Amino acid sequence: MGRPNVGKSTLFNRIVGHRTAIVDDVSGVTRDRNTAECDYQNRIFTLVDTGGLDLTTDDVIVEQIKFQTQAAIEEADLIIAVMDGRVGLSPLDADLVKLLRPVKKPVFLAINKIDTPQAEPLLADFYKLGIKTIFPISAEGGLGVDELLEALLPYLPYATENEVQQETPRIAVVGRPNVGKSTLVNAILGERRLIVSDIPGTTRDPIDSMVSLHGRQYIFTDTAGLRRRGRIERGIEGYSVVRAIRALGQSDVAVLVLDGVEGVTEQDTKIAGLISKQGRGCIILVNKWDMREGDREAYPAYNLELARRFPFFTYVPVVFGAAIQPETLTRLFPKIDQVVADFSKRIQTRKLNLFVQELLEKNPMTLVRGNPKKSVFITQVATKPPTFALFVKSAPKVPASYLRYLENSIRTEYGFEGIPLRILLRSQ
């Protein structure tokens, strides 16, 4: 933790080992708490990056950053206070230390941007803060970071030799700016974990949150709002969008949040197309529906709009509700569980071929040569998403309409709700 623009996210990325947090010369880039699991010398720990703390302002977003930082202090076992050695000791640094004095936890003071021996005299002012051990570091260059981590070792637990990580489904919450993605994740967590405001673009980093419900665990990722390409600003917003798309690609299921009041927009269709292209499972949540519950014509009209805008998403379940209403989550989670299960579902080759033979009986495939019943073989070659290889003579001659018929028939027989199916043609 520390005041804005002292290099907290740079240090976070350095310890994690890759660029997880967005870094820019503009202050106030990090807003939400960003977490990452780390392993150093066989010790495991969770590292938390917080937003820049400025106790002198009452800006609405800065106020929420204060709340998030205070929550991080309460949850943490160890605290690294980061300050800028080049700028020197500032009043905001002194305010930070006052905030930390009542905390009965080990505090490590890291003075950043001390990248040469000649810069070490800059440390003198920081000894006035009364913290005994000071670590001069260069988060960007890596100097002194190992010494800082070595000091943390006595407090960190060992990783067990045969520690088995159970695969936890990853759920990405995606959509346009200001449709209620962070509100939804906060409702799921039951806490103000993410900063929420009416200002579009509030969320910047993709934020992972572990959720336990009814004995199951999930990782929910809140992502930055995806605007039209022409309206995306270079710099921070550009980084946010790239990382949101990357987070989507790493997920199992996407919850596409739509605005129930504004309706479906062109940008919504592009985000849906991105989910389909990435081969992720999907659930559509039409948010803010509490504002339209009294309108009898709203529900059929919105469904008609969904069918018109998303003709490629006919298999995707739709939940109407409001993120702030608990009953919305009771309807959303069973859909998530079903889509997660179908995403990794595998069908036995024998059953699959018997089913396809029945389809050929009802609706024969036209082939240039050979008997379709004897010339067709299908097997599932992958999951996440479910992918099938269809071996057939004269594969290029198989019409696309028959592949759609085959996909729809497999979906009807075996489920795969909310899951894109891929059928690869292979010549025998």
Salt bridges, closest charged atoms under 4 A:
GLU63 OE2 - LYS66 NZ 3.03
GLU75 OE1 - ARG33 NH1 3.17
ASP84 OD2 - LYS113 NZ 2.78
ASP93 OD1 - ARG3 NE 3.22
ASP115 OD2 - ARG86 NH2 3.05
ASP125 OD1 - LYS128 NZ 3.52
GLU167 OE2 - LYS384 NZ 2.38
ASP208 OD2 - ARG170 NH2 2.57
GLU237 OE1 - ARG227 NH2 2.77
ASP259 OD2 - LYS288 NZ 3.03
GLU262 OE1 - ARG176 NH1 3.23
GLU266 OE1 - ARG309 NH1 3.12
ASP268 OD1 - ARG176 NE 3.03
GLU305 OE2 - ARG308 NH2 2.98
GLU305 OE2 - ARG309 NE 3.26
ASP337 OD1 - ARG216 NH1 3.19
ASP342 OD1 - LYS345 NZ 3.12
GLU361 OE2 - LYS373 NZ 3.01
GLU407 OE2 - ARG411 NH2 2.90
GLU417 OE2 - LYS335 NZ 3.49
